Each structure stands twice: as structure tokens, then as C-alpha cells.
Amino acid sequence: MTPSFHPVPRTSSAPSGKIRRPAPAPPWTLPAAAESRPAPTREVECFSCRKNTSVPVTAVSARCGHCSAYIKLDDVILHSRTHRTKVQTCGSVTVQANADLKGLNIECRDLVLYGRASGDFLCRGVCKSKTDQHISGSISARRVVVEKKTTVLVIGAIQVENIWIQGSLEGTLTADETVTIHRHAKFLGDITARRLIIEEGGAHQGSFTRLT
């Protein structure tokens, strides 16, 4: 005998009567926008008008804010097949070891001479010689470093703030601060400087005039 079917009514926990819709969610509020900060900048000197202008620290080139001249900011490498003789950049310049370049006119931050180079060098930072040099021109830098076992002859003037001579240097030297001749190093020529330090074993042949 087939049992009789008795359906079970479905129940709901919702209250009977009018259906209530859920209250709308509050409008989404975006977080307060962070204050836009200007990109960091640095001051560079224009090669044309010689005035300082602000440029972004990550830029590789810029225009002067005074005369609109083009200012190069990245590093430059000069190799043996380089034909350019004039280099102006706020970055550093490196002369590769196989180069032998003459008649250069370089204005940069730092200059490193792995190869031979001759001309006029203006460095706002450090000029470092790592090989023998015969420079028919001048050197103007904040600091000059002549490495060990290196002989450098400069026909023109040498104008620096400080100079470290670890090898051999010959020329006419003017230093606003200190000339340091390290052990087993020597300088041939006249020196005008505020201080002259000659370590034991170092040598200086020429006159010395003290700046006051």
C-alpha cells in the first residue's frame, strides 16, 4: 500500500507582511588625495649664460631657465674613435684606456683619464689621471689626483682647490687650499698654495709661494 503524501510547508525566518529592502550602503568615500610634492631638483650652471637653473635630478638634458640653452646632464665616454673635441656636460667624462685624444675642450663634473688626452679641462669635481699624460693645455678642477706610477706633464696652468700627487707631476700649480705630495711622489715646478704637505720620501723641485 502506497503511503499518502503530506507536503511539509516551507518556513522562513523573515517576518510576514511587507518586504523590507536593506538600507542602501553609505556612499563610498575615497581617501584624501595625497598632497602632490614637486619632483626633487638640483641646481646646475648653464654653459652659455653661466647662471644657475633648477632641473629634475633624474633628467639627462634640460633647457636653461634664463637663456633656453641646451644643458647636457648625463655621463660621457670618449673612446679611440671619438671625433668630438668639445664636451660640455654636468655629468662625468671618462677617457677610455685605448684612447689618444688631442685638442679637447672638456667641461664636466668629474674627469677620469684611463687613456691619453690633451687639451683644456674644467672640472667642477675631481680630475683623476690613471696613466701617463702630456697635456698641451690647462687643468682647472676642485681636486686633482695623480695616481701612483703615473707621470703627468701639463704645459699650461693647473688651478685647483686641493691636489694629491702620488706619482709625478710637472707644471705651474696654483692651489686655493692644500698641495699634498705623497711618499715617493714628486712635483717639478712652481707652487702657489695655502698649504704644502710633503710626506717623507716625497720631493718638490721649484719655488713655493704661500697664499695668505
Disulfide bonds with the S-S distance in Angstrom:
none
